[in-house]
């Protein structure tokens, strides 16, 4: 299907010449989005992959990804490159939009499934992510680099999801690239609007830090007392303190969006979540201690994340 050198809405640097019908498909998630592949007008360029969604309001995803981009810039100004991956996303009209496909990446759920684990109990196992990374990084040097990428990006997304109150963090909404970069997707619930089941909050940890993640960070050791894990924790703490220093910037940016009609940002009350997570009324020392308590809470209660993921896997299997 030919189109005449149309610019990609997600990145105007790229021009598309035609749709490669044989590579397109309907995806199996709830809204049945379309996986569309365009031929690059640059004969030496790679194909352009886009997910077209109809039925989801992507404005909230756009806002969240823009905030993650700002966080990334603030961190880099402080010489802290946490290998973030804020992919492209654009809302075209009411409940219609496009999302950039991140190639060479898999969801945590698919990684667990690929490594031969029964999907309901896979959430409690250690090892599948590291084993998957070893499959794609066969030399010791490549694997060490992938583990470093995983460690840094995991730290960045732990802090970003905590500060922004990003909910619905099940194993299909967290992905890992073959080079080790971890990143989150699908930001339909933010600012602490956590999902409930039978009157109970499904997510009861400040952010996702499972024992499987710790296993990768420690290169195959389960304990949280190794040097690699201490470095990871220090990255998280530094990242949090940098964001806190710019707390008023985030509150101002979010406040400008109140009038746009976003489902989970429609009053001044929603901004209180940011004020609470960034603890702007505390001193720096008090704020650091506060974050350390949240970090320890996330680690010690990671079994709750595992229960949530197992519930999600069972529900997904039943739907299938």
C-alpha positions in Angstrom: 0.0 0.0 0.0 1.8 3.1 -1.3 1.9 6.5 0.5 4.0 9.4 -0.8 6.9 10.2 1.5 4.7 11.0 4.5 6.4 12.2 7.6 6.0 10.0 10.7 3.8 11.8 13.2 6.0 10.3 16.0 9.3 11.5 14.5 9.2 13.9 11.5 12.8 13.1 10.7 11.5 9.9 9.2 9.5 9.6 6.0 7.3 6.6 5.1 6.8 5.4 1.5 4.4 2.5 1.9 2.8 0.2 4.5 4.3 -3.4 4.6 1.0 -5.3 4.8 2.7 -8.6 5.4 4.3 -7.3 8.6 1.2 -5.7 10.0 -1.1 -7.4 12.6 -3.8 -6.9 15.2 -2.3 -7.1 18.7 -3.9 -9.2 21.4 -4.3 -6.5 24.1 -7.7 -5.3 25.3 -8.3 -2.5 22.6 -6.9 -4.7 19.8 -4.4 -2.0 18.6 -2.8 -2.3 15.2 0.9 -3.1 14.7 1.8 -1.2 11.6 5.1 -1.3 9.7 6.1 1.4 7.2 8.9 1.2 4.6 11.5 4.0 5.3 11.9 6.4 2.3 15.6 6.2 3.1 16.8 3.2 1.2 19.4 2.5 3.9 17.1 3.2 6.8 15.3 0.6 8.9 11.5 0.1 8.7 9.3 2.3 10.8 7.2 0.5 13.4 4.1 2.2 15.0 1.3 1.0 17.2 -2.1 2.6 16.3 -4.6 2.6 19.2 -8.3 3.4 19.0 -10.2 3.4 22.3 -7.5 4.7 24.7 -7.0 8.3 25.8 -3.2 8.7 25.2 -3.0 12.3 26.5 -2.1 11.0 29.9 0.6 8.7 28.4 2.0 11.7 26.5 2.1 13.8 29.7 3.8 11.1 31.7 6.4 10.4 29.0 7.1 14.1 28.7 7.7 14.3 32.5 10.0 11.3 32.2 12.0 13.1 29.5 12.3 16.2 31.8 13.5 14.0 34.6 16.1 12.4 32.3 17.4 15.9 31.4 17.5 17.0 35.0 19.4 13.8 36.0 21.9 14.2 33.1 22.6 17.8 34.2 23.8 16.2 37.5 25.9 13.7 35.6 23.4 10.9 36.3 22.5 9.0 33.1 19.9 6.5 34.1 19.4 5.1 30.6 15.8 6.1 30.4 13.7 5.2 27.4 10.8 7.7 27.0 9.5 6.3 23.7 7.3 8.4 21.3 3.6 8.8 21.8 1.0 11.1 20.3 -2.7 11.6 20.8 -4.3 12.3 17.4 -7.9 12.9 18.4 -10.4 11.7 21.0 -9.3 8.2 22.1 -7.1 7.7 19.0 -3.3 7.9 18.9 0.0 6.3 17.9 2.9 4.8 20.0 6.5 4.2 18.9 7.4 0.5 18.9 10.6 -0.2 20.9 12.3 -3.0 19.0 14.3 -5.8 20.5 12.4 -5.7 23.7 10.0 -8.0 25.6 7.6 -7.7 28.5 8.6 -9.3 31.8 5.6 -11.6 31.4 6.8 -12.8 28.0 10.4 -13.3 29.3 9.0 -15.4 32.2 6.9 -17.4 29.7 9.8 -17.8 27.3 12.0 -19.2 30.0 9.5 -22.1 30.5 7.8 -21.0 33.7 4.2 -21.5 34.4 2.8 -18.0 34.1 0.8 -18.0 37.4 3.8 -18.9 39.6 6.5 -17.3 37.4 6.0 -14.0 39.3 7.6 -15.6 42.4 10.7 -17.0 40.7 14.2 -15.5 40.5 16.3 -16.0 37.4 14.3 -15.7 34.2 15.3 -12.1 33.4 19.0 -12.8 33.9 18.8 -16.0 31.9 17.1 -14.1 29.1 19.8 -11.4 29.1 22.5 -14.1 29.0 20.8 -15.5 25.8 21.2 -12.1 24.1 24.6 -11.1 25.6 26.8 -14.1 25.3 30.2 -12.7 26.3 31.1 -11.7 29.8 31.7 -8.1 28.7 28.4 -7.9 26.9 26.5 -9.3 29.9 28.2 -7.0 32.4 27.2 -4.0 30.2 23.6 -5.3 30.0 23.4 -5.7 33.8 24.7 -2.1 34.2 22.1 -0.9 31.7 19.4 -2.8 33.7 20.6 -1.4 37.0 20.7 2.2 36.0 17.4 2.1 34.1 15.7 0.2 36.9 16.8 2.9 39.4 15.4 5.6 37.1 12.0 4.0 36.7 11.8 3.1 40.3 12.1 6.8 41.2 10.0 8.1 38.3 7.1 5.8 38.9 7.2 6.5 42.7 7.2 10.3 42.3 4.5 10.3 39.6 2.4 7.7 41.3 2.2 5.5 38.2 -0.1 2.5 38.9 -1.1 -0.7 37.2 2.5 -1.9 37.2 2.0 -5.6 36.3 4.4 -7.7 34.3 2.9 -6.8 30.9 3.6 -3.1 31.6 7.3 -3.4 32.2 9.7 -4.3 29.4 13.4 -5.1 29.0 15.5 -4.5 25.9 18.0 -7.1 24.8 20.8 -4.6 25.7 19.5 -4.7 29.3 17.5 -1.4 29.5 14.4 -1.7 31.6 11.4 0.6 30.8 7.8 1.0 31.7 4.8 1.3 29.3 1.1 2.2 29.5 0.5 5.1 31.8 -3.3 5.0 32.1 -3.2 5.5 35.9 -1.1 8.2 37.5 -0.9 10.4 40.6 -1.7 7.5 42.9 -4.9 6.4 41.3 -4.2 2.7 42.1 -6.6 0.0 40.9 -8.7 -1.8 43.5 -10.1 -5.3 43.6 -12.9 -6.2 46.1 -12.2 -2.9 47.9 -8.4 -3.5 48.3 -5.6 -1.7 46.5 -3.9 -4.2 44.1 -0.6 -2.3 44.4 0.6 -1.8 47.9 4.3 -0.9 47.4 5.8 2.5 46.6 7.4 1.1 43.4 8.2 -2.2 41.8 11.5 -3.8 43.0 11.1 -7.6 42.8 13.6 -10.2 43.9 14.1 -11.1 40.2 15.3 -7.5 39.6 17.7 -7.7 42.6 18.9 -11.0 41.1 19.9 -9.3 37.9 21.5 -6.2 39.7 23.6 -8.6 41.8 24.6 -10.7 38.7 22.9 -13.9 40.0 23.1 -13.3 43.8 19.8 -13.1 45.6 20.9 -11.0 48.6 20.5 -7.2 48.8 23.8 -6.6 50.6 26.2 -6.8 47.7 28.1 -3.8 46.4 26.1 -3.8 43.1 22.9 -3.4 45.1 24.4 -0.6 47.2 25.3 1.3 44.1 21.8 0.8 42.8 20.3 2.2 46.0 22.6 5.2 45.9 21.5 5.9 42.3 17.9 5.8 43.4 18.6 8.1 46.3 20.5 10.6 44.2 17.8 10.6 41.5 15.1 11.3 44.0 17.0 14.2 45.6 17.5 15.7 42.2 13.8 15.6 41.4 12.9 17.0 44.8 15.2 20.0 44.1 13.0 20.7 41.1 9.7 19.8 42.8 8.0 23.1 42.1 8.7 22.8 38.4 6.8 19.5 38.2 3.9 20.9 40.2 3.7 23.9 37.9 3.8 21.7 34.8 1.0 19.5 36.1 -1.1 22.4 37.3 -1.2 23.8 33.7 -2.8 20.5 32.6 -5.7 20.6 35.1 -8.0 22.3 32.6 -7.4 19.8 29.8 -9.9 17.2 31.2 -7.4 14.4 31.8 -9.3 11.7 33.8 -6.8 11.6 36.7 -5.7 15.2 36.7 -8.8 17.4 37.1 -8.3 19.3 40.4 -5.8 20.9 42.7 -6.2 17.9 44.9 -4.5 15.7 42.4 -1.3 17.8 42.7 -1.1 16.9 46.4 0.2 13.5 45.4 3.3 15.1 44.0 3.7 17.3 47.1 3.5 14.2 49.2 6.0 12.0 47.3 8.5 14.8 47.0 8.1 15.8 50.7 8.8 19.4 49.9 8.2 20.5 53.4 11.0 18.4 54.8 14.7 19.2 55.0 17.0 17.4 52.7 18.2 15.0 55.4 14.6 14.2 56.5 13.6 13.7 52.8 16.5 11.3 52.2 15.5 9.3 55.3 11.9 9.3 54.1 12.9 7.9 50.7 15.1 5.3 52.3 12.1 4.1 54.3 10.0 3.9 51.0 12.9 2.0 49.3 13.1 -0.5 52.2 9.3 -0.9 52.1 9.3 -1.6 48.3 12.1 -4.2 48.8 10.6 -6.0 51.9 7.1 -6.1 50.4 8.1 -7.2 46.9 6.1 -10.4 47.6 3.0 -8.3 47.3 4.1 -7.3 43.8 4.6 -11.0 43.0 1.0 -11.8 44.2 -0.3 -8.9 42.1 1.6 -10.2 39.0 0.4 -13.8 39.6 -3.2 -12.6 39.8 -2.7 -10.7 36.6 -1.2 -13.8 34.9 -4.1 -16.0 36.0 -6.7 -13.4 34.8 -4.9 -13.1 31.4 -4.7 -16.9 31.0 -8.5 -17.1 31.7 -9.2 -14.4 29.1 -7.1 -16.3 26.6 
